[in-house]
Amino acid sequence: MKKSDIAIAAYLLAAVIFFIVPIPSFLLDVMLAVNISIALTILFTALFAKEVLEMSFFPTLLLFTTIFRISLNVSSTRLILSTGSPGNVVETFGSFVGGGNLIIGAIIFIVLIIIQFVVINKGSERVAEVTARFTLDAMPGKQMAIDADLNTGAITEKEARERRNKIQEEASFFGSMDGATKYVKGDATAGLIITGINLVGGIVMGVMYNNMDATAALTRYGILTIGDGLCSQIPSLLISLSTGILVTKASKESEISTLLLSQLFGMPKVLYLVGASLTFLGIVTDLNVVLFAGLGVVFIITGRRLENELGVESVEEAVGEEETSAEEIRKPENVVSLLQVDPIELEFGYGIIPLADVNQGGDLLDRVVMIRRQIALELGTVVPIIRLRDNIQLNPNQYIIKIKGIQVTEGEILFDHYMAMNPGYVEEEITGIPTFEPSFHLPAIWITEGQRERAESLGYTVVDPPSIIATHLTEIIRNHIAELLTRQDVQNLVNNLKESNPVLVDELTPKLLGLGEIQKVLQNLLEEGISIRDLLSIFETLADHAATTRDTDILTEYVRQGLKRAISNKYFMPNTVTSVITLDPKTEQDIMASVKQSEQGAYLTLDPERTKAIIASVESETEKMENIGKTPIIITSPIVRMYFKKLTSDYFRDLIVVSYNEVESNVELQSVGMVTG
């Protein structure tokens, strides 16, 4: 066992023993001195702690010190009643504090009780209760602020984790303090009751067993009782004061002594006013002129010196800033920091800043947090940090989105306007500024706040500027999520899965597949919008087939078939007839005949004219489906699917191509067209 463990155990065991076993007066003197020293240690530790979590064990400490102090009360009571001699400490407190006078001692004791009960205990209890309530109420907001800082890149994942832990620790601490203050109040109450028992019991013992008259017994045992009460109440008062200091502590940057002095005596004009007031009172009234006028002069001189010091500090600060700026200019540029490329960036003109500024009511940061959560739930991958920054080179209402430092799209909004889109069945049109919705390039109009209610009543879809930007950003992330998936991201996914399925992960990687090959399979799935959230099923399928082939395209097809249920639910309604486009068997044969294998993988050698004819047929059939308001879905045989998808991907990025093996048995398909070539 550690020495600290033995010390804590001995401290608590001593408290229990003192309840049962009588102790000699000299040992009681030692324990009372230890109790006072512990109370002083707690007081000064609470005073100089920079934040409350430096004393996170304080509620438990309160319980320990309370039980120890009460056990000493019991021991001193036993000695007072049995021997009338409880030791040097109790007798000294009783005679010295009250000057040997019972009345004075009793009054001082009562004053201490009133201070502790009415002022310190009651105030600390109320502050602890309110602080606990506000700390718990503020937790969701603090969590959202941390998520926003994390998404903007202001803090790292580690810092975010530390901040979240700190918030939880603060909530736990103040919740415990709300209950722990009851210990202090109960301790003071118990001390008061024990004091009353000592006084009555002492008088009875003195009269009945020690042959003392009532007055002598009252004087003797009264002084001892007051001494015992003071020995108990003074440490209790120190602990109560420590509790009050801790629950009211606000500074987290400097010690309380420095902060109090700087805040109380930090303004020269305040010191001037106080000094003038004291001097005026000393001269005009009958108050002691030397005392008040002298003190006033001290305040005025102190204010003057402080004003001079502040002036010097401001000059030194200005000079220091100039020197720092000059050093930065002279210092060789740190090129390494310029090499960092952010995965996703959203840059905007100064006119859009209010949408991202929380202080101005903007909620764009919160929407970015929701985008990351939405993508994680939808596709099963973590979106990298989305960096938000203003760019004065852009138009005031313009924004651009960059992927890996390269601009991929842009948009423009009108601040304090709304975008209204006609879903196709609006009978009466509304006037506005013509524009196009940036995500899907649909025709729309900008309308004012006053037109919003009427536009909604006419059937328009009305969207506010933050939603426009958030939707555009979400679509861009979906389109590029495959290339944003890095090997490190894959390693993190593998580590998470390994916690619950270590056997599967150990079998698959690195024995059968390397991290890069797994990354390629996952990227192939994300490229076509297939979620990788069910990583267990994906890894099970890879482990089943990786022994026979390491071709990532073929492995992707096996995985897609293993995710049959998810793909069917994504594109088809069960027990409902779904219209699809099929592939001509002759065309399938020609495609397979043109497949050539190489060390880098399979590729197509189809005749360009034939390719052109197939693409034209796909375009014709998909247009027919879109004209009747249905999503074009092309269904092929399993072996052809990936080659046909490669063939059409350059012309139709979002074309849905599935194989028969990826369709659940409860799905009914109806061919309404055929791709020929």
ZATOR-164980 format. One record per residue (C-alpha): residue number from 0; residue in one letter; x, y, z. Coordinates in nm, 2 decimals, decimal comma, padded with zeros to 4 digits. Each point is the difference from the previous one (the first is absolute). Layout:
N
NUM/A/X/Y/Z
...
This chain:
677
0/M/00,00/00,00/00,00
1/K/00,11/00,36/-00,06
2/K/00,08/00,22/00,29
3/S/-00,28/00,24/-00,10
4/D/-00,25/-00,30/00,02
5/I/00,12/-00,09/00,35
6/A/-00,02/00,37/00,11
7/I/-00,36/00,03/-00,12
8/A/-00,10/-00,33/00,15
9/A/00,16/00,09/00,34
10/Y/-00,18/00,34/-00,01
11/L/-00,34/-00,16/-00,04
12/L/00,07/-00,29/00,23
13/A/00,11/00,25/00,28
14/A/-00,34/00,18/-00,04
15/V/-00,18/-00,33/00,06
16/I/00,22/-00,10/00,29
17/F/-00,05/00,34/00,17
18/F/-00,38/-00,06/00,00
19/I/00,05/-00,33/00,20
20/V/00,33/00,01/00,20
21/P/00,08/00,28/00,26
22/I/00,32/00,18/-00,08
23/P/00,23/00,19/00,24
24/S/00,00/00,38/00,00
25/F/00,35/00,03/-00,15
26/L/-00,11/-00,21/-00,30
27/L/-00,31/00,22/-00,04
28/D/00,23/00,31/00,00
29/V/00,20/-00,16/-00,29
30/M/-00,31/-00,09/-00,20
31/L/-00,16/00,35/00,05
32/A/00,32/00,16/-00,12
33/V/00,00/-00,24/-00,30
34/N/-00,36/00,09/-00,07
35/I/00,07/00,38/00,01
36/S/00,30/-00,05/-00,23
37/I/-00,21/-00,20/-00,25
38/A/-00,27/00,27/00,00
39/L/00,26/00,27/-00,07
40/T/00,16/-00,21/-00,28
41/I/-00,34/-00,04/-00,16
42/L/-00,08/00,37/00,03
43/F/00,33/00,12/-00,16
44/T/-00,01/-00,27/-00,27
45/A/-00,36/00,12/-00,09
46/L/00,12/00,36/00,00
47/F/00,29/-00,05/-00,23
48/A/-00,14/-00,26/-00,24
49/K/-00,04/00,15/-00,34
50/E/-00,31/-00,20/-00,09
51/V/-00,24/-00,22/00,19
52/L/00,11/-00,33/-00,17
53/E/00,33/00,03/00,18
54/M/-00,20/-00,10/00,31
55/S/-00,23/-00,25/-00,17
56/F/00,02/-00,22/00,30
57/F/-00,14/00,27/00,23
58/P/-00,35/-00,15/00,06
59/T/00,16/-00,33/00,12
60/L/00,25/00,21/00,21
61/L/-00,29/00,17/00,17
62/L/-00,15/-00,33/00,10
63/F/00,34/-00,12/00,14
64/T/00,07/00,32/00,20
65/T/-00,36/00,01/00,13
66/I/00,01/-00,35/00,15
67/F/00,34/00,05/00,15
68/R/-00,10/00,33/00,16
69/I/-00,32/-00,15/00,15
70/S/00,21/-00,29/00,14
71/L/00,22/00,25/00,18
72/N/-00,31/00,17/00,13
73/V/-00,11/-00,33/00,15
74/S/00,34/-00,07/00,15
75/S/00,02/00,35/00,15
76/T/-00,35/-00,03/00,14
77/R/00,09/-00,33/00,16
78/L/00,31/00,16/00,17
79/I/-00,20/00,31/00,11
80/L/-00,27/-00,21/00,17
81/S/00,22/-00,27/00,14
82/T/00,31/00,18/00,12
83/G/-00,07/00,37/-00,04
84/S/00,34/00,04/-00,17
85/P/-00,02/-00,03/-00,38
86/G/00,35/00,12/-00,06
87/N/00,20/00,31/-00,07
88/V/-00,16/00,10/-00,33
89/V/-00,36/-00,01/00,12
90/E/00,09/00,18/00,32
91/T/00,21/00,27/-00,18
92/F/-00,28/00,07/-00,25
93/G/-00,25/00,02/00,28
94/S/00,20/00,24/00,23
95/F/00,21/00,20/-00,25
96/V/-00,27/00,08/-00,26
97/G/-00,25/00,11/00,26
98/G/00,27/00,15/00,23
99/G/-00,11/-00,25/00,28
100/N/-00,35/00,16/00,00
101/L/-00,29/-00,24/-00,07
102/I/-00,23/00,28/-00,14
103/I/00,26/00,13/-00,24
104/G/00,10/-00,35/-00,11
105/A/-00,37/-00,09/-00,05
106/I/-00,07/00,32/-00,21
107/I/00,31/-00,07/-00,22
108/F/-00,11/-00,36/-00,05
109/I/-00,36/00,11/-00,09
110/V/00,13/00,26/-00,25
111/L/00,21/-00,26/-00,17
112/I/-00,30/-00,23/-00,03
113/I/-00,21/00,28/-00,15
114/I/00,27/00,09/-00,25
115/Q/00,03/-00,36/-00,11
116/F/-00,37/-00,08/-00,02
117/V/-00,15/00,32/-00,13
118/V/00,28/00,13/-00,22
119/I/00,25/-00,26/-00,13
120/N/-00,19/-00,33/00,01
121/K/-00,32/00,15/-00,14
122/G/00,18/00,19/-00,27
123/S/00,22/-00,29/-00,10
124/E/-00,30/-00,24/-00,02
125/R/-00,19/00,24/-00,22
126/V/00,29/00,07/-00,23
127/A/00,08/-00,37/-00,03
128/E/-00,36/-00,08/-00,09
129/V/-00,02/00,28/-00,26
130/T/00,34/-00,08/-00,15
131/A/-00,09/-00,37/-00,03
132/R/-00,33/00,08/-00,18
133/F/00,17/00,25/-00,24
134/T/00,29/-00,23/-00,07
135/L/-00,24/-00,28/-00,10
136/D/-00,21/00,23/-00,21
137/A/00,30/00,14/-00,18
138/M/00,14/-00,35/-00,09
139/P/-00,18/-00,04/-00,34
140/G/00,11/00,35/-00,12
141/K/00,36/-00,06/00,11
142/Q/00,00/-00,34/-00,19
143/M/-00,13/00,17/-00,31
144/A/00,27/00,27/00,03
145/I/00,27/-00,27/00,02
146/D/-00,14/-00,17/-00,31
147/A/-00,01/00,33/-00,19
148/D/00,36/00,07/00,10
149/L/00,10/-00,35/-00,11
150/N/-00,17/00,03/-00,33
151/T/00,16/00,34/-00,08
152/G/00,35/-00,14/00,09
153/A/00,04/00,23/00,30
154/I/00,08/-00,30/00,22
155/T/00,11/-00,36/-00,05
156/E/-00,18/-00,32/00,08
157/K/00,22/-00,04/00,31
158/E/-00,08/00,35/00,12
159/A/-00,37/-00,06/-00,07
160/R/00,01/-00,32/00,20
161/E/00,17/00,18/00,29
162/R/-00,25/00,28/00,00
163/R/-00,29/-00,24/00,00
164/N/00,15/-00,19/00,29
165/K/00,05/00,33/00,19
166/I/-00,37/00,09/-00,05
167/Q/-00,11/-00,33/00,14
168/E/00,24/00,03/00,29
169/E/-00,13/00,35/00,08
170/A/-00,36/-00,12/-00,01
171/S/00,08/-00,29/00,22
172/F/00,19/00,22/00,24
173/F/-00,26/00,27/00,04
174/G/-00,27/-00,26/00,03
175/S/00,19/-00,16/00,28
176/M/00,07/00,34/00,17
177/D/-00,37/00,06/00,00
178/G/-00,04/-00,29/00,24
179/A/00,33/00,04/00,17
180/T/-00,10/00,34/00,14
181/K/-00,26/-00,19/00,21
182/Y/00,29/-00,17/00,18
183/V/00,14/00,34/00,11
184/K/-00,34/00,12/00,12
185/G/-00,07/-00,33/00,18
186/D/00,35/00,01/00,16
187/A/-00,07/00,35/00,14
188/T/-00,34/-00,11/00,13
189/A/00,15/-00,31/00,16
190/G/00,27/00,21/00,17
191/L/-00,26/00,23/00,14
192/I/-00,21/-00,29/00,14
193/I/00,31/-00,16/00,15
194/T/00,10/00,33/00,17
195/G/-00,34/00,02/00,16
196/I/00,03/-00,36/00,12
197/N/00,34/00,07/00,14
198/L/-00,12/00,30/00,20
199/V/-00,31/-00,17/00,15
200/G/00,19/-00,33/00,06
201/G/00,30/00,19/00,15
202/I/-00,22/00,19/00,25
203/V/-00,18/-00,33/00,10
204/M/00,34/-00,18/00,04
205/G/00,15/00,29/00,20
206/V/-00,30/00,03/00,24
207/M/-00,08/-00,38/00,05
208/Y/00,34/-00,16/-00,02
209/N/00,27/00,26/00,07
210/N/-00,18/00,18/00,29
211/M/00,01/00,34/-00,17
212/D/-00,26/00,26/00,04
213/A/-00,20/00,10/-00,31
214/T/00,18/00,33/-00,06
215/A/00,35/-00,16/00,02
216/A/-00,11/-00,29/-00,22
217/L/-00,15/00,24/-00,25
218/T/00,32/00,21/-00,01
219/R/00,23/-00,30/-00,02
220/Y/-00,19/-00,21/-00,25
221/G/-00,13/00,30/-00,19
222/I/00,36/00,11/-00,08
223/L/00,10/-00,35/-00,10
224/T/-00,31/-00,04/-00,21
225/I/00,07/00,33/-00,18
226/G/00,36/-00,11/-00,06
227/D/-00,11/-00,33/-00,14
228/G/-00,26/00,18/-00,22
229/L/00,26/00,24/-00,13
230/C/00,25/-00,28/-00,07
231/S/-00,27/-00,16/-00,21
232/Q/-00,17/00,31/-00,15
233/I/00,32/00,19/-00,11
234/P/00,12/-00,29/-00,23
235/S/-00,36/-00,04/-00,11
236/L/-00,01/00,37/-00,08
237/L/00,32/-00,03/-00,20
238/I/-00,14/-00,29/-00,20
239/S/-00,32/00,20/-00,06
240/L/00,20/00,29/-00,12
241/S/00,20/-00,23/-00,23
242/T/-00,33/-00,13/-00,15
243/G/-00,12/00,35/-00,06
244/I/00,33/00,10/-00,17
245/L/00,00/-00,31/-00,22
246/V/-00,36/00,03/-00,12
247/T/00,03/00,37/-00,07
248/K/00,34/-00,02/-00,18
249/A/-00,02/00,14/-00,35
250/S/00,36/00,06/-00,11
251/K/00,17/-00,27/-00,20
252/E/00,30/00,21/-00,12
253/S/00,16/00,14/00,32
254/E/00,02/-00,05/00,37
255/I/-00,29/00,15/00,20
256/S/00,23/00,24/00,20
257/T/00,14/00,16/-00,31
258/L/-00,34/00,02/-00,16
259/L/-00,17/00,15/00,31
260/L/00,27/00,27/00,05
261/S/00,01/00,09/-00,37
262/Q/-00,38/00,03/-00,02
263/L/-00,04/00,18/00,33
264/F/00,30/00,24/-00,02
265/G/00,05/00,01/-00,37
266/M/-00,16/00,33/-00,10
267/P/00,18/00,32/00,10
268/K/-00,31/00,22/-00,02
269/V/-00,17/-00,22/00,26
270/L/00,29/00,04/00,24
271/Y/-00,01/00,37/-00,06
272/L/-00,37/00,02/00,09
273/V/00,04/-00,22/00,31
274/G/00,30/00,21/00,12
275/A/-00,18/00,33/-00,05
276/S/-00,31/-00,13/00,18
277/L/00,20/-00,12/00,30
278/T/00,20/00,33/00,02
279/F/-00,33/00,20/-00,02
280/L/-00,16/-00,21/00,28
281/G/00,31/00,05/00,22
282/I/00,01/00,38/-00,04
283/V/-00,37/00,08/00,00
284/T/-00,13/-00,24/00,26
285/D/00,11/-00,08/00,36
286/L/00,17/-00,32/-00,11
287/N/00,37/-00,04/00,07
288/V/00,17/00,24/-00,24
289/V/00,34/-00,17/00,00
290/L/-00,15/-00,35/-00,06
291/F/-00,25/00,09/-00,27
292/A/00,20/00,27/-00,18
293/G/00,32/-00,21/00,02
294/L/-00,18/-00,30/-00,15
295/G/-00,15/00,22/-00,27
296/V/00,35/00,12/-00,10
297/V/00,12/-00,36/-00,01
298/F/-00,28/-00,08/-00,25
299/I/00,08/00,31/-00,22
300/I/00,37/-00,08/-00,01
301/T/-00,07/-00,37/-00,08
302/G/-00,24/00,11/-00,28
303/R/00,27/00,23/-00,14
304/R/00,26/-00,27/00,00
305/L/-00,24/-00,25/-00,16
306/E/-00,08/00,26/-00,28
307/N/00,37/00,04/-00,07
308/E/00,06/-00,38/-00,01
309/L/-00,29/-00,05/-00,24
310/G/00,14/00,27/-00,23
311/V/00,34/-00,17/00,00
312/E/-00,16/-00,34/-00,06
313/S/-00,20/00,13/-00,30
314/V/00,31/00,15/-00,16
315/E/00,20/-00,32/00,06
316/E/-00,29/-00,20/-00,14
317/A/-00,01/00,21/-00,32
318/V/00,37/-00,02/-00,04
319/G/-00,01/-00,37/00,06
320/E/-00,27/-00,05/-00,27
321/E/00,20/00,21/-00,25
322/E/00,31/-00,21/00,08
323/T/-00,19/-00,32/-00,04
324/S/-00,14/00,11/-00,33
325/A/00,34/00,10/-00,12
326/E/00,14/-00,34/00,11
327/E/-00,28/-00,18/-00,19
328/I/00,08/00,20/-00,31
329/R/00,38/-00,07/00,03
330/K/-00,05/-00,37/00,09
331/P/00,04/-00,24/-00,29
332/E/-00,34/-00,12/-00,11
333/N/-00,11/-00,34/00,14
334/V/-00,07/-00,17/-00,32
335/V/-00,11/-00,33/00,16
336/S/-00,32/00,15/00,13
337/L/-00,09/00,10/-00,37
338/L/00,03/-00,37/-00,11
339/Q/-00,31/-00,10/00,20
340/V/-00,31/-00,05/-00,23
341/D/-00,34/-00,01/00,16
342/P/-00,22/-00,28/-00,12
343/I/-00,31/00,22/-00,02
344/E/-00,02/00,38/00,00
345/L/-00,29/00,23/-00,01
346/E/00,10/00,36/-00,08
347/F/-00,24/00,29/-00,01
348/G/-00,01/00,37/-00,06
349/Y/-00,05/00,25/00,28
350/G/-00,37/00,03/-00,06
351/I/-00,05/-00,36/00,11
352/I/00,20/00,04/00,33
353/P/-00,31/00,06/00,21
354/L/-00,13/-00,35/-00,09
355/A/00,32/-00,16/00,15
356/D/00,03/00,24/00,29
357/V/-00,17/-00,14/00,31
358/N/00,00/00,34/00,17
359/Q/-00,21/00,14/-00,28
360/G/-00,25/-00,29/00,01
361/G/00,16/-00,21/-00,28
362/D/-00,04/-00,38/00,02
363/L/00,21/-00,11/-00,29
364/L/00,26/-00,16/00,24
365/D/-00,28/-00,21/00,15
366/R/-00,12/-00,10/-00,34
367/V/00,36/-00,12/-00,09
368/V/-00,01/-00,22/00,31
369/M/-00,33/-00,15/-00,11
370/I/00,14/-00,06/-00,35
371/R/00,28/-00,21/00,15
372/R/-00,25/-00,20/00,21
373/Q/-00,24/-00,04/-00,29
374/I/00,28/-00,14/-00,23
375/A/00,12/-00,23/00,27
376/L/-00,34/-00,15/00,05
377/E/-00,08/-00,01/-00,37
378/L/00,33/-00,13/-00,15
379/G/00,18/-00,14/00,31
380/T/00,32/00,21/-00,04
381/V/00,14/00,30/00,19
382/V/00,01/00,33/-00,19
383/P/00,33/00,18/00,05
384/I/00,02/00,33/00,17
385/I/-00,19/00,27/-00,20
386/R/00,19/00,32/00,01
387/L/-00,20/00,32/-00,01
388/R/00,17/00,33/-00,08
389/D/-00,08/00,34/-00,15
390/N/00,17/00,12/-00,32
391/I/00,00/00,37/-00,08
392/Q/00,09/-00,08/-00,36
393/L/-00,35/-00,15/-00,06
394/N/-00,31/00,20/-00,07
395/P/-00,19/00,09/00,32
396/N/-00,27/-00,26/-00,06
397/Q/00,21/-00,26/-00,17
398/Y/00,13/-00,33/00,15
399/I/00,23/-00,27/-00,14
400/I/00,05/-00,36/00,10
401/K/00,35/-00,16/-00,03
402/I/00,09/-00,37/00,02
403/K/00,37/-00,05/00,08
404/G/00,08/00,36/-00,07
405/I/-00,16/00,01/-00,35
406/Q/-00,33/00,18/-00,06
407/V/-00,27/-00,24/-00,12
408/T/-00,31/00,23/00,01
409/E/-00,13/00,34/00,10
410/G/-00,32/00,17/00,08
411/E/-00,15/00,33/00,08
412/I/-00,27/00,10/00,24
413/L/-00,19/00,31/00,09
414/F/00,02/00,08/00,37
415/D/-00,34/00,06/00,17
416/H/-00,18/-00,16/-00,30
417/Y/-00,15/-00,34/-00,05
418/M/00,02/-00,23/-00,30
419/A/-00,34/-00,12/-00,14
420/M/-00,01/-00,30/-00,23
421/N/-00,30/-00,11/-00,21
422/P/-00,06/-00,37/00,06
423/G/-00,20/-00,01/-00,33
424/Y/-00,36/00,04/00,12
425/V/-00,01/00,37/00,10
426/E/-00,28/00,17/-00,18
427/E/00,07/00,36/00,08
428/E/00,36/00,13/-00,03
429/I/00,16/00,24/00,23
430/T/00,24/00,28/-00,09
431/G/00,36/-00,01/00,10
432/I/00,36/00,00/-00,12
433/P/00,06/-00,30/-00,24
434/T/00,28/-00,23/00,10
435/F/00,10/-00,37/00,01
436/E/00,02/-00,23/00,30
437/P/00,38/-00,08/00,03
438/S/-00,03/-00,37/00,11
439/F/-00,21/-00,13/-00,29
440/H/-00,01/00,30/-00,23
441/L/-00,38/00,03/00,02
442/P/-00,16/00,33/-00,10
443/A/-00,10/00,21/00,30
444/I/-00,07/00,36/00,11
445/W/00,12/00,21/00,29
446/I/-00,28/00,15/00,21
447/T/-00,01/00,22/00,31
448/E/-00,11/-00,08/00,35
449/G/-00,34/00,16/-00,07
450/Q/-00,07/-00,23/-00,30
451/R/00,10/-00,32/00,18
452/E/-00,34/-00,08/00,16
453/R/-00,19/00,07/-00,33
454/A/00,25/-00,21/-00,20
455/E/-00,05/-00,30/00,24
456/S/-00,37/00,03/-00,03
457/L/00,02/-00,01/-00,38
458/G/00,20/-00,32/00,02
459/Y/00,36/00,12/-00,05
460/T/00,28/-00,18/00,18
461/V/00,16/00,28/00,20
462/V/00,36/-00,04/00,14
463/D/00,21/00,24/00,21
464/P/00,37/00,08/-00,09
465/P/00,17/-00,22/00,26
466/S/-00,21/-00,30/-00,12
467/I/00,11/00,07/-00,36
468/I/00,36/00,00/00,09
469/A/-00,03/-00,30/00,23
470/T/-00,19/-00,20/-00,27
471/H/00,26/00,10/-00,27
472/L/00,29/-00,10/00,23
473/T/-00,17/-00,34/00,08
474/E/-00,04/-00,09/-00,36
475/I/00,36/00,09/-00,08
476/I/00,12/-00,22/00,29
477/R/-00,22/-00,29/-00,12
478/N/00,14/00,03/-00,35
479/H/00,36/00,01/00,13
480/I/-00,02/-00,22/00,31
481/A/00,18/-00,28/-00,17
482/E/00,32/00,19/-00,07
483/L/-00,02/00,15/00,35
484/L/00,03/-00,34/00,16
485/T/00,37/-00,04/00,09
486/R/00,20/-00,30/00,12
487/Q/00,00/00,15/00,35
488/D/-00,38/00,02/-00,01
489/V/-00,01/-00,37/-00,10
490/Q/00,24/-00,08/00,28
491/N/-00,23/00,17/00,25
492/L/-00,30/-00,20/-00,13
493/V/00,21/-00,32/00,02
494/N/00,10/00,08/00,36
495/N/-00,36/00,06/00,10
496/L/-00,12/-00,33/-00,15
497/K/00,29/-00,18/00,16
498/E/-00,12/00,09/00,34
499/S/-00,31/-00,22/-00,05
500/N/00,12/-00,24/-00,27
501/P/00,37/-00,06/00,04
502/V/00,00/-00,34/-00,16
503/L/-00,15/00,12/-00,33
504/V/00,24/00,30/-00,02
505/D/00,30/-00,21/00,07
506/E/-00,10/-00,25/-00,27
507/L/-00,06/00,27/-00,26
508/T/00,28/00,25/00,05
509/P/00,29/-00,01/-00,07
510/K/-00,01/-00,37/-00,08
511/L/-00,24/00,01/-00,29
512/L/-00,04/00,37/-00,09
513/G/00,21/00,30/00,06
514/L/-00,14/00,33/00,14
515/G/00,02/00,16/-00,35
516/E/-00,20/-00,28/-00,16
517/I/-00,27/00,03/00,27
518/Q/00,00/00,38/-00,06
519/K/-00,06/-00,05/-00,37
520/V/-00,30/-00,23/00,06
521/L/-00,15/00,24/00,24
522/Q/00,06/00,29/-00,24
523/N/-00,17/-00,20/-00,28
524/L/-00,31/-00,04/00,22
525/L/-00,01/00,37/00,10
526/E/00,05/00,10/-00,36
527/E/-00,34/-00,14/-00,08
528/G/-00,16/00,12/00,32
529/I/00,00/-00,34/00,18
530/S/00,03/00,03/00,38
531/I/00,30/-00,16/00,17
532/R/-00,15/00,02/00,34
533/D/-00,06/-00,38/00,01
534/L/00,38/-00,05/00,01
535/L/-00,04/-00,34/00,16
536/S/-00,19/-00,14/-00,30
537/I/00,25/00,16/-00,24
538/F/00,30/-00,16/00,18
539/E/-00,18/-00,34/00,02
540/T/-00,05/00,00/-00,38
541/L/00,36/00,12/-00,06
542/A/00,13/-00,27/00,22
543/D/-00,20/-00,26/-00,19
544/H/00,13/00,09/-00,34
545/A/00,34/00,17/00,05
546/A/00,17/-00,34/00,00
547/T/-00,11/-00,06/-00,37
548/T/00,05/00,36/-00,14
549/R/00,16/00,33/00,10
550/D/-00,16/00,19/-00,28
551/T/-00,17/00,29/00,18
552/D/-00,27/00,05/-00,27
553/I/-00,10/-00,37/00,02
554/L/00,01/00,01/00,38
555/T/-00,22/00,31/-00,01
556/E/-00,26/-00,20/-00,20
557/Y/00,00/-00,28/00,25
558/V/-00,04/00,25/00,28
559/R/-00,30/00,17/-00,18
560/Q/-00,16/-00,34/-00,02
561/G/00,06/-00,05/00,37
562/L/-00,17/00,34/00,06
563/K/-00,31/-00,11/-00,21
564/R/-00,25/00,10/00,27
565/A/00,14/00,35/00,04
566/I/00,02/00,06/-00,38
567/S/-00,35/-00,13/-00,05
568/N/-00,14/00,22/00,27
569/K/00,19/00,30/-00,15
570/Y/-00,14/-00,03/-00,35
571/F/-00,31/-00,23/00,01
572/M/-00,32/-00,02/00,20
573/P/-00,08/-00,35/00,12
574/N/-00,32/-00,16/-00,13
575/T/-00,03/00,28/-00,25
576/V/00,05/-00,01/-00,38
577/T/00,31/00,21/-00,09
578/S/00,06/00,11/-00,36
579/V/00,36/-00,06/-00,11
580/I/00,20/00,00/-00,32
581/T/00,17/-00,32/-00,10
582/L/00,31/-00,07/-00,21
583/D/-00,03/-00,18/-00,33
584/P/00,17/-00,35/00,03
585/K/00,18/00,06/-00,32
586/T/00,15/00,32/00,13
587/E/00,10/-00,18/00,32
588/Q/00,18/-00,26/-00,20
589/D/00,18/00,26/-00,20
590/I/00,11/00,19/00,31
591/M/00,14/-00,32/00,16
592/A/00,18/-00,09/-00,32
593/S/00,17/00,33/00,00
594/V/00,14/-00,04/00,36
595/K/00,37/-00,03/00,01
596/Q/00,21/-00,09/00,31
597/S/00,33/00,17/00,10
598/E/00,22/00,03/00,30
599/Q/-00,18/00,33/00,09
600/G/-00,34/-00,16/-00,03
601/A/-00,27/-00,05/-00,26
602/Y/-00,09/00,25/-00,27
603/L/-00,23/00,02/-00,30
604/T/00,11/00,00/-00,37
605/L/-00,35/00,06/-00,14
606/D/-00,02/00,16/-00,35
607/P/-00,06/00,38/00,03
608/E/-00,29/-00,01/-00,23
609/R/-00,16/-00,28/00,21
610/T/00,07/00,20/00,31
611/K/-00,17/00,31/-00,15
612/A/-00,30/-00,21/-00,09
613/I/-00,04/-00,14/00,35
614/I/00,03/00,34/00,16
615/A/-00,26/00,14/-00,24
616/S/-00,23/-00,29/00,09
617/V/00,05/00,06/00,37
618/E/-00,07/00,37/-00,04
619/S/-00,32/-00,07/-00,19
620/E/-00,13/-00,26/00,25
621/T/00,08/00,21/00,31
622/E/-00,17/00,31/-00,15
623/K/-00,32/-00,21/-00,04
624/M/00,01/-00,10/00,36
625/E/00,06/00,36/00,12
626/N/-00,28/00,13/-00,22
627/I/-00,25/-00,22/00,19
628/G/00,15/00,11/00,33
629/K/00,19/-00,31/00,10
630/T/00,37/-00,05/00,09
631/P/00,18/-00,19/-00,28
632/I/00,14/-00,33/00,13
633/I/00,19/-00,24/-00,24
634/I/00,02/-00,36/00,10
635/T/00,26/-00,24/-00,14
636/S/00,14/-00,34/00,06
637/P/00,25/-00,02/00,29
638/I/00,31/-00,05/-00,21
639/V/-00,07/00,29/-00,23
640/R/-00,11/00,26/00,26
641/M/00,34/00,15/00,09
642/Y/00,12/00,02/-00,36
643/F/-00,32/00,17/-00,11
644/K/00,02/00,24/00,29
645/K/00,36/00,09/-00,11
646/L/-00,11/00,04/-00,36
647/T/-00,28/00,25/00,09
648/S/00,16/00,18/00,30
649/D/00,17/00,27/-00,21
650/Y/-00,34/00,09/-00,16
651/F/-00,25/-00,06/00,28
652/R/00,16/00,05/00,34
653/D/-00,31/-00,07/00,21
654/L/-00,14/-00,29/-00,21
655/I/-00,12/-00,28/00,22
656/V/00,12/-00,34/-00,12
657/V/-00,08/-00,32/00,20
658/S/00,03/-00,37/-00,07
659/Y/-00,27/-00,26/00,04
660/N/00,20/-00,15/00,29
661/E/-00,04/00,33/00,19
662/V/-00,38/-00,01/00,00
663/E/-00,20/-00,17/00,28
664/S/-00,25/-00,27/-00,09
665/N/-00,30/00,20/00,12
666/V/00,07/00,28/-00,26
667/E/-00,20/-00,01/-00,32
668/L/00,16/00,15/-00,31
669/Q/-00,16/00,11/-00,32
670/S/00,21/00,08/-00,30
671/V/-00,11/00,31/-00,18
672/G/00,29/00,04/-00,23
673/M/00,32/-00,17/-00,13
674/V/00,35/00,14/-00,07
675/T/00,12/-00,13/-00,33
676/G/00,30/00,09/-00,21
